[in-house]
Amino acid sequence: MIRLENITKVFNQGTVNENTALRGINLRVKEGDFITIVGSNGAGKTTLFNTISGSFQPTTGDIFFNDKNVTRMPEYKRAQYLGRIFQDPLLGTASNMSLEDNMMICYKKGFKGLKISLNSKMRERFREELKALDMGLEARMEYNVQLFSGGQRQALTLLMTVLSHPDLILLDEHTAALDPKNAALILELTDKFIIDKKLTAMMITHNMSHAIKYGNRILMMHKGEIILDISGEEKKNLTVEGLVKKFYNVKHEELTNDELLMSHE
């Protein structure tokens, strides 16, 4: 469904600050894939997402969505295919609007071309969708979103992204800013929505245990390259120690990133 062909991204090209963030990335994302992505800081994970979403233009290479070349398509047009959730829980919702108005916006995006109005029928539909979060938000639909906690807002962002029916969801360390309890809740909701709705998603995480536990496929990035792409039974049987060993076997160097190595829980 998504295809990246020989993608490179060079910042400050031709200057003393030249930095190659992506090096010849070739990747095929199939419909229904839930891909987790790990790698040290500077590995190119967020640059990869920025290139897929259109925030950055690649220096070389092509990007295809459903066989359509979107390499030069601007970010706002590419948004019709994509949903993206960032680390910051405040970025996914309009804080000065009510919960129901936020949901109305996402419904209009998800049901393109249909005239939808906020009436009692729609409010009942929203209540049913919100019950899936198990946070009591279905009783607070007229509240402004700025009154909600970070965990509630990120859960709401997740639900709204799912309801807008994107072809691909990009989860950019979307639990990193949350406390452990809320982070665990959001991860479980993410997994449930992706499986139940048969969505296609890519998730960046610094937690190798989470990367192994969730999804059907795991990528490890290092210095702008995808060095490991593991799926199927191999992924099911993978451990953190096994992943670290695979890194060593490919790169012949120790994985020294403390943040990755300390995330065994």
N, C-alpha and C positions, 0 to 999 in steps of 0.2 A: 504493500500500500504506500509506504514511504520509501524512497530510494535516494541514497546519497552516493554520488559517483566522484571519486578522487577530489574530495573537498579539502582545500587548504585555506588557512586564514593567517595572514601575516599582518601584524600591527606595525605601524611606523616603518613601513618598507623603505629601504634605501637610506636609513638614518642609523646613527650609532645606537639608537634604542630599538632597533628592529627585533621583533619577537614573533616567532612562528608558534601560534597557539594550537593550530590543527595541521596535521601532516598526512595528506593523502587518505582521508577517511572514506572508506567504502562500507556502506551499511544498508541492509534491507530490513524494514520493519513490516512484518506481516499483520494482516487484520487479526485482532484478538491477542496480539502479543502484549505482555506486561513485562517490560524490560527494566531491570534495575541497573544503575550505573554507579560504580565506585572508582575512586582514584584519589591520589594525593592532591593537595592544593596546587593549582597551576597545571593540572593534568589536561585541562581543556573541556571539562564537563559542561560548565555554564556557557562557554563559547560555542560548544556544539548546539546547545539549546537556542542560544541567540541567533545562530546561523539558520537553524531549522525554522524558527519563528519569524525570521526576516529582520530582526533587530540589527544584525550585521549582514553585509553582503560577503560571500566567500571571495577569497582572492583568486582561486581557481576551482573548477568543478561545477557540478550541476545537482540540483535538488528536484525530485519529482514527487508529487502527490497524485496517486491514482493515475500514473503515467503522464500527467501534465507537468511540463517544466515550469516550476515556480521560482527559479533561481533569482530572477530580477523582479518578481512580484513584490510590491511594498508590503510592509508589516501589517498595515490596517486591512489590506485585502486578504492576506494570508490568515487573518484572524477568523475568517469564515470556516476554515478547516481545523483550527486549533483552539484548545483551551489551555491556559497556563496558570499554574498556582506557584507563587513565590514563597520565600521564607517568611516575609513580613505579613502577618495576618491582616494588617490594615489595608493592603493593596488590592484585595479581591472584592471588596464591597464599597458602596458609596455611603460613607458614615453619616452624612447629613440627610439621608433618606430612610424611610421606614423599611423594615424587613420585607413587607409585602410588595413595596415598590421596587426593591432590589430584585425580588424574585420575578416580578413582572418583566423587568428588563431582560432577564435571562430567558424567560419563556418566549419573548418576542424574537430573540436571537435564534432559539431552537426551532421555532415554528415559522420559518421565513415565509412571507407572503400572506399569512393568515391574519385577519383582524381579530385581535384579542383585547378584551377590556377587563378591567378589574371589577368583577361583580361577585355576588355571593357564591356562584358556582366555582369561580376561579379561587376564591379564598378557601373554600372547602378542599379544593384540590391541593392548594399550598399546605394546608394543615396536615393532610395525609402524607405529603412528601416530607414535611418537617418531622413527623413522628418517627421517621427512620433514624433520625439523629439521636433520639432519646435524651434530649436536653431541655424539654419543655418549651421550646421556642414556638411551637404551634399556638401557644396561649399568649404570645408576645408579638404578634405580627404587625401591630401598629406602632411598636417601639422603634425609635431610631437605632440604627445598627451601632452607632458609637457608644451605646450603653452596654453593649455585650462584651464579654471577656475575649481575650485572644483566641482561646480554644473554640469558643462559640462562633467567632467570626471565621476562623479557618474551616470549621465544619460546614458553615453556611456557604463559604466560597466553594468548597468541594461539591456540595449538593447542587449549587447553581451551575457549576461547570458541567456536571453530569447531565443536568436537565437541558442544557443548551445543545446537547448531542454533537460534540465536536468529533471529527474523524480521528484526532489524536490529542491526548492530554499529556502535557509536559508538567511534571511535578518536580520543582526545583528546590530540593531540601525543604519541603513544605511543612515539616514538623520540627525543624531545627530551632525555632524561636519559642517553642512551647515547653512547658514543664513535662517531666516524664509521663505523668498520668494522662494529660491531654494528648501528648505525642502518640502514646500507645493507642488511645481511642481513635485519633484521626487515621492512623495507619490501618486499624481494623476496618474502619468505615471505607477507606480507600480500597482495600482489598475486596470488601463485600460489593461495593458499587461496580468495580471493574469486572468482577466475575458475574454478578447478577445481570448487569446491563450489556455484557459482552463488549466492553470497551477496549480500545487500544491505547496503551499508556507507556510512558518512559519516566522513570523516577530516579533522580540523583539522590544519593544518601551517603553520609560519611560512616554509617554504621554497617559494617560488613555482615553482621548477623542478620540485620533487617534485609540487606540485599540478597542474602541466601534464602531467607524464609519466604519472602514475597516474590511473586511473579513467576514466569515460566522460563526466564532467560536473564543472564547476568553478563554485563560488559565490565571489564576493567580497563580504565584509561591510564596512560602514563606518558607524560611529555608530548601531548598532542596526538597520540596514537591509540587505537583500540588494540590492546595486546592480548586480551582474552575475551572470548565469546562462548559462553557455556549455557547449555540448555538440556532439556530432557532428563534422562536418568542420571546423567553426570551432575546436573545441578541439584537434583533431589538428594543425592548422596554427598553433596559438598559440605565441608566444614570450614570454619575460619582458618584453621591451621592448614587445611588442604588448599585453600585459595592463596594463602601466603606462599606455600610451597610452589604452586603453579606459577606465581609471579616470579619467584626465584629461578625456576626452570626456564622461563622465557627470557628474562632480563639478565640473569646471572649476577644479580645484586640483591642485597637485603632490602626488604620493604621497611623503611625507617620512619614513615609518617606516624607520629604518636597518636593523632586523633583517630586514625583508622585502626591501629593496633589495640587501642584501649577500649574500643566499642564492641566488646564480646557479649554484652548482656542482651 
